[in-house]
Amino acid sequence: MTDDAPQSPTPSTVETLRDLYRRGMFLMADNGAGPIRAYTADPRAVIPLSESEGLRIPRSLRQRVASARFRITSDTCFERVITACAETRREGAWISPELAAAYIHLHRAGENHPVHAHSIEAWLDTGGTPTLVGGLYGVAVGAIFCGESMFSRPDLGGTDASKVCLVHLIRHLNARAFQLLDSQIWNPHIAQFGCKELPARAFRARLLALRDQPTPWSPFPDSALN
């Protein structure tokens, strides 16, 4: 990873965030509380969108998805999702309140722009009251989706909920003709999905080709995913 902004880029405006993502950067706050910095990575991790490209979904996870245990939605509670992602990453935390607020502003700015923040949520019906038990969020940049963070609440019955959200995200990206799922930095959690690494130059070439390609996010109906 290389630090392209030794000082905080102060992403207080939607325009700042959009510009950074169009340049292939992502943001982190040191220890979840320090200065917000913009980074790029070489190599860059991406998750394949099809089996022909190397996508792998473990059999047990396929069964979990097929069970329809969770109701899956999108953009119904973005703020709750990013807050939960920050809370569940206390060790090695990188989502500060200021950074979360910046993404919330980006999400609220409207989805008509090619760069926009989205969330996917997993709900469990507990006695008639839906409980948020998992989710993920990221940023759409033209025909690229940049995954940022995910969370699950096993204590509330949400075992594998974030992974189920990821499977639904992949299905949705394919349905909406997205071309690339950026996961930024390789880690064992996403390796099980066939995550591979691209040289920074190759990733930038794809970014330049796809970042202005109109790719509407919605609709995201439950019935199309369950």
Steps between C-alpha positions, in 0.01 A plus 500: 500500500622849429390815681420757231390769742722542809260764627129457547309563177214630721223337293233735631329534167340253265713638217821414684394140553388462142829634370703261717302196389522601137878498548493149646561594863336388821491659844604389846522674835802399709384273785143604434557844647803664341543700180312380194743400227454400139670181385554290194630144488743310279396232433126566516263228619184427301227237540397324176139549397457161332624145530668531162709781647583300813211575737463238774209478742539230766232232495393574856450866411297408191275298727469791741398732216254245362337462841378863476555532875566871458298763317738702287448868421706789370534863610233475769729594793842604370588687818427199721712276278809720502464557875485124557804449276695750711388343829592147399850597393637627830826310447671654201218753473515742210150652482493815710182699573623767258562245226161337557336842475672563166362176354155577636511837320602320180212255537247776562620698199286285270568206271477678165873581511745233370673502843263411781504306831273199558426249772359149502323378811411158642192480724376224725135492601496451876143480620366731233765769548776506234847512657805622310749214533753575227589720210763664287559832330708633215524755224387461140733670253344464157508125429728426797385427853758567772421288803590675825393304806257238627365373831300214650328458835521126586369576849172610340476203264700662221768234445636543145265796439775719355609221266142449387485874427816468294348220290191712438724795414680291238167388352377857491818633339464242226132582451578872468800445265774609739841383379728500805475439875791674670597369843812716531733281709516119506407332826408143602135593552445576131753248370234227525308678221790467257635848567794575273750782470556732207811712449420864571554589134246241386247613757541863397445408135170334592405792722550750218296284264209444741471799732278705267288212374136564606394208719176556694492331840130453547266323507603263777180299567498229764324265260786515253750389761335243722 
